[in-house]
């Protein structure tokens, strides 16, 4: 897996102060996407153990307390990213207790594959659905278009 950008301190991509990782690779290629530079799988930097440890260290930094981690892109649930995203989330759960994890994806929760579900079951919030230019609204919190949903994963699983 490659990543395009990492922000150790971010107050835009989810609630509170967070760390945010933008991965490479997106199959959706939505018209009007603000992050087209992340679509290709081979852009950016190779995600490795050093980067994973940096994220863990940043999430546990007492100087700047973080609420959690945001995963965006590209698409963290791109089939080529799922294995490494799962390993990252498992490491966060082990080494960063109490931190929440948000994930943005162009896939809809109802159509996720089994490997994608393995990831989603371990996160707190999924923002799902492709960006739709005709439903764009800058006033929406944490999403770009009205069709995208902010899903509390535990609640969703209990309801379905």
C-alpha positions as CSV (number, residue, x, y, z in Angstrom):
1,X,0.0,0.0,0.0
2,X,1.1,3.5,-0.7
3,X,0.1,6.7,1.0
4,X,0.0,10.2,-0.4
5,X,-0.1,12.4,2.7
6,X,0.0,12.0,6.5
7,X,-1.0,14.7,8.9
8,X,0.1,14.0,12.5
9,X,-2.2,16.8,13.7
10,X,-5.5,17.4,11.9
11,X,-8.7,19.2,13.0
12,X,-10.6,19.0,9.7
13,X,-11.1,15.3,8.9
14,X,-13.3,14.2,11.7
15,X,-14.2,15.4,15.2
16,X,-11.5,16.7,17.5
17,X,-7.8,16.7,17.1
18,X,-6.7,13.7,15.1
19,X,-4.1,12.1,12.9
20,X,-5.0,11.6,9.3
21,X,-3.6,9.2,6.6
22,X,-4.5,9.6,2.9
23,X,-3.8,6.4,1.1
24,X,-3.3,5.9,-2.6
25,X,-5.7,4.1,-4.9
26,X,-9.3,4.7,-5.8
27,X,-11.5,2.8,-8.3
28,X,-14.4,5.3,-8.1
29,X,-12.8,8.3,-9.8
30,X,-15.7,10.5,-8.9
31,X,-16.2,13.6,-11.1
32,X,-15.3,16.6,-9.1
33,X,-13.2,14.8,-6.6
34,X,-10.9,17.2,-4.7
35,X,-8.2,14.5,-4.3
36,X,-7.6,13.1,-7.8
37,X,-3.9,12.9,-7.2
38,X,-4.6,9.9,-4.9
39,X,-6.4,7.8,-7.5
40,X,-3.4,5.7,-8.7
41,X,-2.1,3.0,-6.5
42,X,1.5,3.7,-7.4
43,X,1.7,7.4,-6.2
44,X,3.1,8.7,-3.0
45,X,5.2,6.7,-0.5
46,X,5.3,3.1,0.5
47,X,3.5,2.5,3.8
48,X,5.9,0.6,6.0
49,X,6.4,-0.4,9.7
50,X,8.2,2.9,10.3
51,X,5.1,4.9,9.2
52,X,2.8,2.7,11.2
53,X,4.9,3.3,14.3
54,X,4.9,7.0,13.6
55,X,1.1,7.0,13.6
56,X,1.0,5.0,16.8
57,X,3.5,7.4,18.4
58,X,1.5,10.5,17.2
59,X,-1.8,9.1,18.5
60,X,-0.2,8.5,21.9
61,X,1.7,11.8,22.1
62,X,0.7,13.5,25.4
63,X,1.9,16.9,24.2
64,X,-0.9,17.1,21.6
65,X,-3.7,14.7,22.7
66,X,-5.6,13.1,19.8
67,X,-9.1,11.8,19.7
68,X,-8.3,9.3,17.0
69,X,-7.2,8.4,13.5
70,X,-8.9,9.3,10.2
71,X,-8.3,7.1,7.1
72,X,-9.0,8.7,3.7
73,X,-7.5,8.8,0.3
74,X,-7.8,7.5,-2.4
75,X,-9.8,4.8,-0.8
76,X,-8.7,2.9,2.3
77,X,-11.1,0.1,1.3
78,X,-9.6,-0.3,-2.2
79,X,-9.0,-4.1,-2.6
80,X,-5.3,-3.5,-2.9
81,X,-5.2,-1.6,0.5
82,X,-7.5,-3.7,2.7
83,X,-4.8,-6.1,4.1
84,X,-2.5,-3.3,5.2
85,X,-5.3,-1.1,6.4
86,X,-6.5,-4.1,8.5
87,X,-3.1,-4.6,10.0
88,X,-2.8,-0.8,10.8
89,X,-6.2,-0.8,12.5
90,X,-5.4,-3.9,14.5
91,X,-2.1,-2.2,15.7
92,X,-4.0,1.0,16.6
93,X,-6.5,-1.0,18.6
94,X,-3.7,-2.8,20.4
95,X,-1.4,0.2,21.1
96,X,-3.8,3.2,21.2
97,X,-6.7,2.3,23.5
98,X,-9.6,4.7,23.6
99,X,-8.8,6.2,20.1
100,X,-11.6,6.3,17.6
101,X,-11.1,5.4,13.9
102,X,-13.0,7.1,11.1
103,X,-12.7,5.8,7.5
104,X,-13.9,7.4,4.2
105,X,-14.8,5.2,1.3
106,X,-16.5,5.4,-2.0
107,X,-18.1,2.0,-1.5
108,X,-21.5,1.7,0.2
109,X,-21.7,-0.3,3.4
110,X,-24.3,-2.6,1.9
111,X,-22.0,-3.8,-0.9
112,X,-18.7,-4.4,1.0
113,X,-16.7,-7.5,0.3
114,X,-15.8,-9.9,3.1
115,X,-12.2,-8.5,3.4
116,X,-13.6,-4.9,3.5
117,X,-16.0,-6.0,6.3
118,X,-13.0,-7.3,8.3
119,X,-11.8,-3.7,8.3
120,X,-15.1,-2.0,8.9
121,X,-16.0,-4.1,11.9
122,X,-12.9,-2.7,13.7
123,X,-13.6,1.0,13.1
124,X,-16.0,3.4,14.8
125,X,-17.3,5.5,11.9
126,X,-17.6,4.9,8.2
127,X,-18.3,7.7,5.8
128,X,-19.6,5.8,2.8
129,X,-20.6,6.4,-0.8
130,X,-19.1,8.0,-3.9
131,X,-18.8,11.8,-4.1
132,X,-21.5,13.1,-6.4
133,X,-20.9,16.5,-7.9
134,X,-24.6,17.2,-8.4
135,X,-25.2,16.6,-4.6
136,X,-22.1,18.6,-3.5
137,X,-22.6,20.7,-0.4
138,X,-19.8,22.5,1.5
139,X,-22.1,22.9,4.5
140,X,-22.2,19.1,5.2
141,X,-19.9,18.1,8.1
142,X,-17.2,15.6,7.2
143,X,-18.5,14.7,3.7
144,X,-18.7,16.3,0.3
145,X,-22.0,15.3,-1.1
146,X,-25.5,14.7,0.4
147,X,-25.6,11.0,-0.7
148,X,-22.6,10.2,1.6
149,X,-23.5,8.8,5.0
150,X,-21.8,9.1,8.4
151,X,-22.3,5.6,9.8
152,X,-21.8,4.7,13.5
153,X,-20.6,1.1,12.7
154,X,-21.5,-0.5,16.0
155,X,-25.0,1.0,15.8
156,X,-25.4,-0.1,12.2
157,X,-24.3,-3.6,13.0
158,X,-26.8,-3.8,15.8
159,X,-29.6,-2.6,13.5
160,X,-28.8,-5.0,10.6
